[in-house]
């Protein structure tokens, strides 16, 4: 952390973004520019954004002289002239070149120089006394300058492993993952890739596409149901669902708009409310005739008698009631508040009931999406439900298709080869809770989440009923 970093070109978007990330990490910084006054202004702006950061602004050659590590972030048209300016001051230091040989206006076309790449040009001009390392070519300046986490991996090339290791720490300090990719010549791949990413940004309206390195397989530890890595994608842009709309077609359109292609074993997690709306499970309270019991319970709980009547109609048993809430056993077997009937995100005067058969809803959606995508899919229909002894609602599975809701680990061995006696994992509920955290509960409008990584949990006979504890064993009744 005691290293001082000079960011040459630190007044431009890329330079200010990297400087901001390293300022947050506590590094000492020197902003370099061809014009010292511009560097001083940029340093002052960074200090205002990150109070307490150690930062100064200097003309390029002075900035390099004050630093242990130098990072070059200038446009390619200034690459050679800047290298010549700092050549003497940078001797004996690590020089990180983030330059990409873009030649406007055709920045979406790969145009590598005769030497092979910009990093090799830098090494040739600076000489063997400088450890040139290439990095940061594929991360968006827009993303670096934001306050959001960065979902982008960085390729690090250089001729000395020790120098690459130091740059790897800078990558991690900036909030990204870095990968050693070999000698400096391999920078050509990263530099060329930037033009490809520009094309992706243009085509798909991304603010800054990046890259991520994967293992190529969704491996599981010891072939367990539990994968080593899971990805979740919330679908944006799904319109408000109207009664009897084709939900599978709406989801397919949203997948295309989000540039997501379904894969085998993906789990499509869908909020109950959009299922209910698509199945016409929306009731106008004005059409409900309250009974004497619903009027009485409405008075006792300060709830609309028409809404209470719907709760009674959807329930097997009233378990408890307090002001504002009625705890019931739903006809589907779920113990929940107000029979799962909800008025949020519904038109005024309307209430949304649970699907009549959530397992069948999940099976139907899995079949329809499977036909559209050609993939083997799991589907979970979820709702947010409160829990005994805990505050806060959490996503729970109401219906499942294509995956095991419960993983029975009884008889399997623990780390010490002892058979487990009672362990059963409510996997569908765990996935539901994770997906619900992406959906949100307000106006986020993300009722569908794709969960990827579970490859050993398929079950063609799945039913959510396996998650429901027998009433005789329910100690909370």
C-alpha positions as CSV (number, residue, x, y, z in Angstrom):
1,X,0.0,0.0,0.0
2,X,3.0,2.3,0.3
3,X,3.5,2.4,-3.5
4,X,2.9,5.7,-5.2
5,X,1.1,5.4,-8.6
6,X,1.5,8.0,-11.3
7,X,-1.5,8.0,-13.7
8,X,-0.3,9.6,-16.9
9,X,-3.3,10.8,-18.9
10,X,-5.0,11.1,-15.5
11,X,-7.2,13.9,-16.6
12,X,-9.0,11.8,-19.2
13,X,-11.9,9.4,-18.5
14,X,-9.8,6.2,-18.2
15,X,-7.2,7.9,-16.0
16,X,-9.7,9.5,-13.7
17,X,-11.6,6.3,-13.3
18,X,-8.5,4.2,-12.3
19,X,-7.3,7.0,-10.0
20,X,-10.7,7.1,-8.3
21,X,-10.7,3.3,-7.7
22,X,-7.1,3.4,-6.3
23,X,-7.9,6.4,-4.2
24,X,-10.7,4.4,-2.6
25,X,-8.2,1.6,-1.9
26,X,-5.9,4.1,-0.1
27,X,-3.0,4.4,-2.6
28,X,-0.9,7.6,-2.9
29,X,-1.5,9.1,-6.4
30,X,0.1,11.6,-8.7
31,X,-2.0,12.7,-11.6
32,X,0.0,13.4,-14.7
33,X,-0.9,15.6,-17.7
34,X,0.9,17.4,-20.5
35,X,-0.3,20.6,-18.8
36,X,0.5,20.7,-15.1
37,X,-2.4,23.0,-14.3
38,X,-4.9,20.5,-15.7
39,X,-3.3,17.8,-13.6
40,X,-3.6,19.9,-10.5
41,X,-7.3,20.6,-11.3
42,X,-8.0,16.9,-11.7
43,X,-6.2,16.1,-8.4
44,X,-8.3,18.6,-6.6
45,X,-11.5,17.1,-8.0
46,X,-10.4,13.6,-6.9
47,X,-9.6,15.0,-3.4
48,X,-13.1,16.5,-3.3
49,X,-14.6,13.1,-4.3
50,X,-12.4,11.0,-1.9
51,X,-11.6,13.2,1.1
52,X,-8.3,12.4,2.7
53,X,-6.7,10.8,-0.4
54,X,-3.0,11.6,-0.9
55,X,-3.0,13.0,-4.4
56,X,-1.1,15.7,-6.3
57,X,-1.1,16.9,-9.9
58,X,2.0,17.4,-12.0
59,X,3.3,17.6,-15.5
60,X,3.9,14.1,-16.9
61,X,7.7,13.8,-16.5
62,X,7.5,15.2,-12.9
63,X,4.7,12.9,-12.0
64,X,6.6,9.8,-13.3
65,X,9.7,10.8,-11.3
66,X,7.6,10.9,-8.1
67,X,6.1,7.5,-8.6
68,X,7.0,3.8,-8.0
69,X,4.5,2.6,-10.6
70,X,3.5,4.4,-13.8
71,X,0.1,3.8,-15.5
72,X,-0.4,5.2,-19.0
73,X,-4.0,5.9,-20.1
74,X,-3.6,8.2,-23.0
75,X,-5.3,7.9,-26.5
76,X,-3.2,6.0,-29.0
77,X,-2.6,9.2,-31.0
78,X,-0.6,10.5,-28.0
79,X,1.1,7.2,-27.2
80,X,4.5,7.7,-28.8
81,X,4.9,11.3,-27.9
82,X,4.0,10.6,-24.2
83,X,6.4,7.7,-24.1
84,X,9.2,9.9,-25.4
85,X,8.4,12.5,-22.7
86,X,8.6,10.1,-19.8
87,X,11.3,7.7,-21.1
88,X,14.2,9.0,-18.9
89,X,12.1,9.3,-15.7
90,X,10.5,5.8,-16.0
91,X,13.8,3.8,-16.1
92,X,13.9,1.1,-13.5
93,X,10.1,1.2,-12.8
94,X,7.1,-0.8,-13.6
95,X,5.2,0.8,-16.5
96,X,1.6,-0.3,-17.0
97,X,0.3,0.4,-20.5
98,X,-3.5,0.5,-20.9
99,X,-3.3,1.9,-24.4
100,X,-5.5,0.5,-27.2
101,X,-4.5,1.3,-30.8
102,X,-7.9,2.8,-31.8
103,X,-7.8,5.0,-34.9
104,X,-11.0,7.0,-35.2
105,X,-13.4,6.9,-36.8
106,X,-13.1,3.1,-37.3
107,X,-12.7,2.3,-33.6
108,X,-14.9,-0.8,-34.0
109,X,-12.3,-2.4,-36.3
110,X,-9.1,-4.0,-35.0
111,X,-6.1,-2.0,-36.2
112,X,-3.0,-3.3,-34.5
113,X,0.3,-1.6,-35.3
114,X,3.2,-3.1,-37.2
115,X,5.0,-4.1,-34.0
116,X,2.0,-6.3,-33.1
117,X,0.5,-4.2,-30.2
118,X,0.8,-0.9,-28.4
119,X,2.5,-2.6,-25.4
120,X,5.4,-3.9,-27.6
121,X,5.8,-0.4,-29.0
122,X,6.1,0.9,-25.5
123,X,8.7,-1.7,-24.5
124,X,10.8,-1.0,-27.7
125,X,10.7,2.8,-27.1
126,X,11.4,2.7,-23.4
127,X,14.1,0.1,-23.5
128,X,14.9,-3.0,-21.4
129,X,15.4,-0.9,-18.3
130,X,11.6,-0.6,-17.9
131,X,9.2,-3.5,-16.9
132,X,6.3,-2.9,-19.2
133,X,3.1,-4.6,-18.3
134,X,-0.1,-4.4,-20.3
135,X,-3.5,-4.3,-18.5
136,X,-6.9,-2.5,-18.3
137,X,-7.6,-2.4,-22.0
138,X,-11.0,-4.0,-21.7
139,X,-12.6,-2.2,-18.8
140,X,-14.9,0.7,-19.5
141,X,-14.0,4.2,-18.3
142,X,-17.7,4.8,-17.7
143,X,-17.8,1.9,-15.3
144,X,-14.6,2.8,-13.5
145,X,-15.9,6.3,-12.9
146,X,-19.2,5.0,-11.4
147,X,-19.8,3.9,-7.9
148,X,-21.0,0.5,-8.9
149,X,-19.1,-2.8,-8.5
150,X,-17.2,-3.8,-11.6
151,X,-18.1,-7.0,-13.3
152,X,-15.0,-7.2,-15.5
153,X,-11.9,-9.3,-15.6
154,X,-8.5,-7.9,-16.6
155,X,-5.9,-9.6,-18.7
156,X,-2.3,-8.9,-17.6
157,X,0.6,-9.6,-19.9
158,X,4.3,-8.9,-19.3
159,X,7.7,-10.5,-19.7
160,X,8.4,-10.7,-15.9
161,X,6.1,-12.6,-13.5
162,X,7.1,-10.4,-10.5
163,X,6.0,-7.3,-12.4
164,X,2.7,-8.9,-13.4
165,X,2.1,-9.9,-9.8
166,X,2.4,-6.3,-8.7
167,X,-0.1,-5.2,-11.3
168,X,-2.4,-8.0,-10.3
169,X,-2.6,-6.4,-6.8
170,X,-3.5,-3.1,-8.5
171,X,-6.3,-4.8,-10.4
172,X,-7.6,-6.4,-7.2
173,X,-7.4,-3.1,-5.4
174,X,-9.5,-1.5,-8.1
175,X,-12.2,-4.1,-7.5
176,X,-11.6,-6.5,-10.4
177,X,-10.1,-9.9,-11.0
178,X,-6.9,-10.2,-12.9
179,X,-5.4,-13.0,-14.9
180,X,-1.8,-13.7,-16.0
181,X,-1.9,-14.3,-19.7
182,X,1.8,-14.6,-20.5
183,X,4.4,-12.4,-22.3
184,X,3.9,-8.9,-23.5
185,X,3.2,-10.0,-27.1
186,X,-0.1,-11.4,-25.8
187,X,-1.3,-7.9,-25.1
188,X,-2.3,-7.9,-28.8
189,X,-5.3,-10.1,-27.9
190,X,-6.6,-7.7,-25.2
191,X,-6.0,-4.7,-27.4
192,X,-7.8,-6.2,-30.3
193,X,-10.7,-7.3,-28.1
194,X,-11.5,-3.7,-27.3
195,X,-12.8,-3.1,-30.8
196,X,-15.0,-6.2,-30.4
197,X,-16.4,-4.8,-27.2
198,X,-17.1,-1.5,-28.8
199,X,-19.2,-3.3,-31.4
200,X,-21.1,-5.1,-28.6
201,X,-21.7,-1.8,-26.8
202,X,-23.1,-0.3,-30.0
203,X,-25.3,-3.3,-31.0
204,X,-26.7,-4.0,-27.5
205,X,-26.7,-0.5,-26.1
206,X,-24.4,-1.4,-23.2
207,X,-22.6,1.4,-21.4
208,X,-19.4,-0.6,-21.2
209,X,-19.1,-4.3,-22.0
210,X,-16.3,-6.2,-20.4
211,X,-15.0,-9.8,-20.3
212,X,-15.1,-12.6,-17.7
213,X,-12.9,-15.7,-17.6
214,X,-14.8,-18.9,-16.8
215,X,-13.6,-22.5,-16.3
216,X,-15.9,-23.6,-19.1
217,X,-17.8,-26.0,-16.9
218,X,-20.2,-25.7,-14.0
219,X,-18.3,-28.1,-11.7
220,X,-19.6,-29.2,-8.3
221,X,-17.5,-30.2,-5.3
222,X,-17.3,-33.9,-5.1
223,X,-20.3,-34.2,-7.5
224,X,-22.5,-32.6,-4.8
225,X,-25.8,-30.9,-5.5
226,X,-24.0,-27.7,-4.4
227,X,-22.0,-26.1,-7.3
228,X,-18.8,-24.1,-6.8
229,X,-20.3,-21.1,-8.6
230,X,-23.8,-19.8,-9.4
231,X,-24.8,-16.9,-11.6
232,X,-28.1,-15.1,-11.5
233,X,-29.6,-12.8,-14.1
234,X,-32.6,-10.6,-13.4
235,X,-34.6,-9.9,-16.6
236,X,-35.3,-6.2,-17.1
237,X,-38.0,-4.7,-19.2
238,X,-40.7,-7.3,-18.7
239,X,-44.0,-5.4,-19.3
240,X,-46.9,-5.4,-16.8
241,X,-48.6,-8.8,-17.3
242,X,-52.3,-8.7,-18.2
243,X,-54.8,-11.5,-17.6
244,X,-54.4,-14.5,-20.0
245,X,-51.2,-13.2,-21.7
246,X,-48.7,-15.7,-22.9
247,X,-46.1,-15.5,-20.2
248,X,-43.6,-17.7,-21.9
249,X,-43.6,-15.5,-24.9
250,X,-43.1,-12.4,-22.7
251,X,-40.2,-14.0,-21.0
252,X,-38.7,-15.1,-24.3
253,X,-38.9,-11.5,-25.6
254,X,-37.3,-10.2,-22.3
255,X,-34.5,-12.8,-22.6
256,X,-33.7,-11.6,-26.1
257,X,-33.8,-7.9,-25.1
258,X,-31.4,-8.7,-22.2
259,X,-29.1,-10.7,-24.6
260,X,-29.5,-13.8,-22.4
261,X,-29.6,-17.3,-24.0
262,X,-31.0,-20.1,-21.9
263,X,-28.8,-23.1,-21.3
264,X,-29.6,-26.7,-20.1
265,X,-30.2,-26.9,-16.4
266,X,-31.0,-23.2,-16.0
267,X,-33.6,-22.5,-13.4
268,X,-36.2,-19.9,-14.3
269,X,-37.5,-18.3,-11.1
270,X,-40.8,-16.4,-11.5
271,X,-42.7,-14.2,-9.1
272,X,-46.1,-15.7,-8.2
273,X,-47.8,-12.4,-9.0
274,X,-47.0,-12.5,-12.7
275,X,-48.1,-16.2,-12.9
276,X,-51.4,-15.3,-11.1
277,X,-52.0,-12.3,-13.4
278,X,-51.3,-14.4,-16.5
279,X,-53.8,-17.1,-15.2
280,X,-56.5,-14.5,-14.5
281,X,-56.3,-14.9,-10.7
282,X,-57.2,-11.2,-10.2
283,X,-60.4,-10.3,-8.4
284,X,-62.2,-7.0,-8.1
285,X,-63.1,-6.4,-4.4
286,X,-66.3,-4.7,-5.5
287,X,-67.5,-8.0,-6.8
288,X,-67.0,-9.8,-3.5
289,X,-70.0,-10.2,-1.2
290,X,-68.7,-10.4,2.4
291,X,-70.2,-13.0,4.8
292,X,-71.1,-12.3,8.4
293,X,-67.8,-14.0,9.5
294,X,-65.7,-11.9,7.1
295,X,-67.4,-8.7,8.4
296,X,-66.7,-9.7,12.0
297,X,-63.0,-10.7,11.3
298,X,-62.6,-7.5,9.2
299,X,-63.7,-5.5,12.2
300,X,-61.4,-7.4,14.5
301,X,-58.3,-7.1,12.3
302,X,-59.1,-3.7,10.7
303,X,-59.2,-5.2,7.2
304,X,-61.6,-4.8,4.3
305,X,-64.4,-7.4,4.8
306,X,-64.2,-8.2,1.0
307,X,-60.5,-8.9,1.3
308,X,-61.2,-11.1,4.4
309,X,-63.8,-13.0,2.5
310,X,-61.3,-13.8,-0.2
311,X,-58.9,-15.0,2.6
312,X,-61.6,-17.3,4.0
313,X,-62.4,-18.6,0.5
314,X,-58.7,-19.5,-0.1
315,X,-58.0,-21.1,3.2
316,X,-58.5,-24.5,4.9
317,X,-58.1,-23.1,8.4
318,X,-57.6,-19.8,10.3
319,X,-54.7,-20.3,12.6
320,X,-54.4,-16.9,14.2
321,X,-55.3,-13.3,13.7
322,X,-54.0,-10.0,14.9
323,X,-54.5,-6.4,13.9
324,X,-53.8,-6.2,10.1
325,X,-52.9,-9.9,9.6
326,X,-54.7,-13.2,9.4
327,X,-52.5,-16.4,9.5
328,X,-54.0,-19.3,7.6
329,X,-53.4,-22.7,6.2
330,X,-54.0,-22.1,2.5
331,X,-55.9,-24.6,0.5
332,X,-52.5,-25.5,-1.1
333,X,-51.1,-26.4,2.3
334,X,-49.0,-23.3,2.8
335,X,-49.1,-21.6,6.2
336,X,-49.0,-17.9,5.4
337,X,-50.4,-14.4,6.1
338,X,-53.6,-13.4,4.4
339,X,-53.7,-16.5,2.2
340,X,-51.0,-15.0,0.1
341,X,-53.5,-12.5,-1.3
342,X,-51.8,-9.3,-2.3
343,X,-52.8,-5.8,-3.5
344,X,-49.3,-4.4,-4.1
345,X,-48.5,-3.7,-7.8
346,X,-52.2,-4.4,-8.6
347,X,-54.7,-1.9,-9.9
348,X,-56.7,0.0,-7.3
349,X,-59.6,-2.1,-5.9
350,X,-58.1,-5.4,-7.1
351,X,-56.5,-8.3,-5.3
352,X,-54.3,-11.0,-6.7
353,X,-54.8,-14.6,-5.5
354,X,-52.2,-17.4,-5.6
355,X,-52.3,-19.7,-8.7
356,X,-54.7,-22.6,-8.3
357,X,-51.9,-25.1,-8.8
358,X,-48.4,-23.6,-8.7
359,X,-46.7,-26.9,-9.5
360,X,-48.8,-27.1,-12.7
361,X,-48.0,-23.5,-13.5
362,X,-44.3,-24.2,-13.2
363,X,-44.6,-27.4,-15.3
364,X,-46.5,-25.5,-18.0
365,X,-44.0,-22.7,-18.1
366,X,-41.0,-25.1,-18.1
367,X,-42.5,-27.0,-21.1
368,X,-43.3,-23.8,-23.1
369,X,-39.9,-22.2,-22.5
370,X,-38.3,-25.5,-23.2
371,X,-39.9,-25.7,-26.6
372,X,-39.0,-22.1,-27.4
373,X,-35.4,-22.5,-26.3
374,X,-34.7,-26.1,-27.0
375,X,-33.3,-26.4,-23.4
376,X,-33.9,-28.6,-20.4
377,X,-35.1,-26.2,-17.7
378,X,-36.3,-26.0,-14.2
379,X,-38.9,-23.5,-13.0
380,X,-39.7,-22.2,-9.5
381,X,-42.7,-20.1,-8.8
382,X,-42.0,-18.0,-5.7
383,X,-43.6,-15.7,-3.2
384,X,-42.3,-13.7,-0.3
385,X,-43.4,-15.2,3.0
386,X,-42.7,-14.4,6.7
387,X,-41.0,-16.9,8.9
388,X,-41.6,-18.0,12.5
389,X,-39.2,-16.3,15.0
390,X,-37.7,-14.1,12.3
391,X,-38.4,-10.6,11.0
392,X,-38.6,-9.9,7.3
393,X,-40.1,-11.8,4.4
394,X,-38.0,-14.2,2.3
395,X,-38.7,-15.8,-1.1
396,X,-40.2,-19.3,-0.8
397,X,-41.1,-21.8,-3.5
398,X,-44.8,-22.2,-4.2
399,X,-44.4,-24.4,-7.2
400,X,-41.6,-26.3,-8.9
401,X,-40.9,-28.2,-12.1
402,X,-37.8,-30.0,-13.2
403,X,-35.7,-29.9,-10.1
404,X,-35.5,-31.4,-6.7
405,X,-37.2,-29.2,-4.1
406,X,-35.6,-31.1,-1.2
407,X,-32.1,-32.7,-1.2
408,X,-32.1,-35.6,1.3
409,X,-28.6,-36.0,2.7
410,X,-29.5,-38.6,5.3
411,X,-27.0,-41.4,5.1
412,X,-24.4,-39.5,3.1
413,X,-21.0,-38.9,4.8
414,X,-19.7,-35.7,6.4
415,X,-16.1,-34.5,6.3
416,X,-15.2,-37.2,8.9
417,X,-17.0,-40.0,7.1
418,X,-19.8,-40.1,9.6
419,X,-23.3,-40.7,8.2
420,X,-25.6,-37.7,8.5
421,X,-28.8,-38.5,10.4
422,X,-31.3,-35.7,9.8
423,X,-30.0,-33.3,7.1
424,X,-32.5,-32.3,4.4
425,X,-31.8,-29.2,2.3
426,X,-34.8,-27.1,1.1
427,X,-33.0,-26.3,-2.1
428,X,-35.9,-24.8,-4.0
429,X,-36.5,-22.4,-1.1
430,X,-32.8,-21.5,-1.0
431,X,-32.8,-20.7,-4.7
432,X,-36.1,-18.8,-4.3
433,X,-34.6,-16.7,-1.5
434,X,-31.5,-15.8,-3.6
435,X,-33.5,-15.0,-6.7
436,X,-36.0,-12.9,-4.6
437,X,-33.1,-10.7,-3.5
438,X,-32.6,-9.7,-7.2
439,X,-36.3,-9.2,-7.9
440,X,-36.9,-6.7,-5.1
441,X,-40.2,-6.0,-3.5
442,X,-41.2,-2.5,-4.8
443,X,-41.1,-0.9,-8.2
444,X,-38.0,-2.7,-9.5
445,X,-40.1,-4.6,-12.2
446,X,-37.8,-7.7,-12.3
447,X,-40.2,-10.6,-11.6
448,X,-38.1,-13.2,-13.5
449,X,-34.6,-14.3,-12.6
450,X,-32.4,-16.9,-14.4
451,X,-30.3,-19.0,-12.0
452,X,-27.4,-20.9,-13.6
453,X,-24.9,-23.4,-12.1
454,X,-27.1,-26.1,-10.6
455,X,-26.5,-29.2,-12.8
456,X,-27.2,-32.1,-10.5
457,X,-30.7,-31.4,-9.2
458,X,-33.0,-32.4,-12.1
459,X,-36.3,-34.2,-11.1
460,X,-39.1,-34.9,-13.6
461,X,-41.5,-35.8,-10.7
462,X,-40.9,-32.6,-8.7
463,X,-43.6,-31.2,-6.4
464,X,-43.5,-28.4,-3.9
465,X,-45.5,-30.6,-1.5
466,X,-42.2,-32.3,-0.5
467,X,-41.3,-29.0,1.2
468,X,-44.3,-28.9,3.4
469,X,-43.9,-30.4,6.9
470,X,-46.6,-32.8,8.0
471,X,-49.0,-31.1,10.3
472,X,-48.4,-33.6,13.1
473,X,-44.6,-32.6,13.1
474,X,-45.2,-28.9,12.9
475,X,-44.2,-27.6,16.3
476,X,-45.3,-24.0,15.5
477,X,-49.0,-24.9,15.2
